[in-house]
C-alpha cells in the first residue's frame, strides 16, 4: 500500500492501481503453482478505490491561465514545433488524436480548411476545420520543417510515423511545472481540456452554441439536434478567427470586447446573405 501511495503522490494514480493489480496476480500465480505457498496476498486487502479515485474532468483555463500557460510554453525545453502543435490544437478545437494522425492530404490551403475524414472522427462523419490566419501560419511552419513527411507533425525519430499519444500532455506537464516553480498554484490539465476551454470561453463571449458544438464535432442527440443539419461553415470560420484573435489579445493583456463585437456583426451579415 505504501508503494502504491508513493506512486500516487507523484501524480500517477493509474500506474499505482496497475501496480496493485500486478502484485495481486503475482501472488495468485505463486499460489497456483506451489500449493505450499501460503503467504497472504497483500493486494487482496487493498481495493483500487483505496489507492485512487477518479472524477469527471471539468478543467477549463481562464484567460489569465491561457496567458500564463502560453508564456511558460514559449520557454519550455522542447521542440519548437511541439509548442506550436499545442497552440494549433487550441486554435482548432480538435481532439488530440485528430491532430496526431492528421496528414497533409487533408489540408486545403487555398480554401483555408482542414477536412478530417470520417474514418478518423469519433462521430463517424467527416469534419471540416476552418483555419484562422494563426493556424495557417503554424501549418506553414510544419510544412517547412517536415517537408518530407506525410504527417502534419511526425514523430521525433521517424518522419513516417506520428508523434506518440503522450507527447503533447508531457509538454503541458513541463510547462505547468515551470509555472508552479515560480510560486503559482496552477492546476495541471490535458490536451482535451483545451477543447473545454475554447467551448467555455466562446459560450461566455456569447457566440452561438450551435457554431461552437459544430467546431467541437459534437452530435446533439435531442430532437432539435436530429433535425438541425446546418453546418454553419462561414459563421464557424468567423468565430474561429475571432477565437485566435482573442487568444492573442489575452496574451498581450488586452480586452477582447471589440474582437467579439466585430465577429458577431460579421457572422450576422453572413447569415443574412444565406
N, C-alpha and C positions, 0 to 999 in steps of 0.2 A: 504494500500500500504506500509506503514512504517513497519508494522508487517511482511509482505512478504519480504521486503528488509532486515530486521534484520535476517531472517532465511537464505536468500540467502548469506548474508555476512559471515555466518558460514560455507559456502561451501556446502549448501544443496539446490540447485536450484530446484530439483524435488519436495521436500516437500513444498517449497514456492509456486510452481504452484498448488499443491494439496490443500493448504490452501485457495487459491483464489477460487478454484472450490467448496470447502465446503461452504464458505461464500456465493457464488453465489446461491447454491442450498438451503441453509437455508432461505435466503430472498425470493426466489421464492416459497418455501413451505409455508412460513408465509403468503405471499400474496394470495396464492391459498386457504388457509384455512380460512383466515379472510379478507373479502372484504374491511373492513375499514382500513386495514393495508396499509399505504401509504408512509412509509419511503423509500427513494431512495435506490436502491441496489448498494452499493459501488463497488462491484466486476464487475458490468457491465461497469464501466468506465475504467477498467484495463484489458488490453489484456495479455495473457500469455507471449507474446514476450516483454511486458514492464517489466516483472519480471525476465525473464531468456532467454538467447539464447543458443542454443546447436549447437556445431560444431563437425564434424567428428574428432575422436581422431587420433593423429598421434604420440603419445608419444612412444619413444624408448630410453632406457637407454644407455648411453655411457659406455665404460669400466670403467672409473673413477667412474661413478654413481653406477655401479654394485658393485664395491668395497665398496663405502661409504654405500650403502644400506645394503649389507650383514654384514658389520661391525656393523651397527646400529641394524640389526635384531638379531645378536647374543646376544645383551644386552637388547632386548625388553622384557618387563614384560608380557610374555605369556607362554603357554605350550611349552616346547622344541620341541615336536612333530609337533606343528603348524609351528614353524620356519623351521623345516625340510620339512614340506609339501610345503612351498613356494619354497624352494630350489629344491625340486623334480619336481614341475611344471616347473620351469625354465630349469631344465636339460632335461626334456622330451618333452617340447614344446607343451603340450596338452592344451585343453580348460579347464577352471575351472570346469565345470560340468562333464567333462570326468573323472577328478580326484576325485571329491567329491563323485560320485556314483560308484566308482571302487570297485571291490570285489576280494578276493584272488583267486577265481577260474579262473580269467583272467590272472594271473601271472604264468609264467613258469620259475622257477629259473634255471632249467637245461639248457635251451636254451637262458636264459637272455632276455626274451621277455615278453611284456605285451600286450595282444590282447584285444582291446576294441570291443565288439560285435556291429554289425551293428545297433541294436535297440537303442544304445546309441550314435551313431555317427550322426553328422549333415548331412553328405553326404549319410547316409543310407548304408554305406559299412563298413565292419569290418576293423579296423586299427591296425596294428602291430607297437608297440613302441619298439625299440631296446634299451635295458637298459645298460647304461655305468656302470663302476665299482662303481662310486659315487652314481648313482641312486639305484643300488643294495644294497649298504650299508645302504641307507635310508630305503629301504623296509625291510631289516633285522631288523632294529631298530623298525619299525612299527609292524612287526610280533612279536617281543619280547614284546613290550608294550601292544599290543592289541590282544593277543593270542586267546581270546575267541570271537572275533568279526569277522564277515564275511567281514566287510569293511576295506579297507586299513587304513583309519583313521576315526574311528567312532565319533559320537558326544560326547560332554562332559558328558552328564548325562545319555545317553542310548547307550550301546555298539551295539545295533541292528539298529541304525539309523546313517546316515552320518552326517558330520558337516553341519552347515547351509550355505546357499548360500552367506551370507555376511561375514562369519568369516575371510577368508583369506584377503579380502580387508580391514577389520578393523585392522588386524595385520600390513598390509602395512602402513596404515594411522598413526599408533602409531610410527612405525619406522621412517617414514618421518618427523613427528613432532619432534622426538628426534634429527634428523639431523639438522633441521631448528633452533632448540633451541640453537645450537652451533654456530649460525651466518651464516650458509649456506643458499643459496637460491636454495632449492631442490624442483622441481615441483612434486606434487603428481602423482601417477599413479595407475593403477589397475592390477589385475592378468592377464587380457587379454593382457595388454601391454608387458608382459614378452614374449609372442609369437612374437610380433612385434620386440622386442629387439633381440631375437635369429635370426629371419629372416634377420634383417638389418645387424647384425654383421657377420653372416655367409656369406651373399652375399658380404659384404665388404672384407671379407677374401678371396674371390674368389672361394668358393665352388660351385658346380654345382647347378644351380637354380632348376632343376627337383628334386634333392635329398631333397632340402630344402622344396619345396612345398609338397612333399610326407610326410615329417616329420610333416608338419602342417596339413596334411589330407585335402589339398585343391584340388578341382576338377577343372581343367582348361577347359574352355568352347570353346577354339579355336579348329580349325581343327587338329592342332598338338596334343593338349591335348586329343582329342577324339580318335586319332589313337595310341597315345603312352600309352600303358598299362603296361609298365615296372614298377616294384615295387622298384628296386634299393636297395634291402634288405641289402646286405653286405656293399654297399657303405654308406648307411644311418647309419649302425652300426659303421663304422669307423668314420663318421662325428660326430655322437652324442658323441662318446668317446672323440674326439678332442674338441668338444664344452665344455664338462665337464672339460677337462684339461685347456682349455682357461680361463674358469671362475676361476679356482684355481690359474692360473698364474696371472691374473689381481688382485686377492685378495692379492697376495704376491708382487705386483708391478713389476712383471717380464714380459718380452716380450713373445708374443705368436707366433712369426715368425717361430721358429723351430717346434713347435707343428703343425702348419698349413702345413708346408712343408712336414713333415713326413706323415701326414694324407693323403695328396694328392697323395704321392707316393704309399702308401699302398692301397688307393682306386683305383688307376690306375692299380695296379697289380691284384686287384680283377676283374676289367673289362677285363683284358687280359686273365684271366682264364675262362671266360664265353664262 
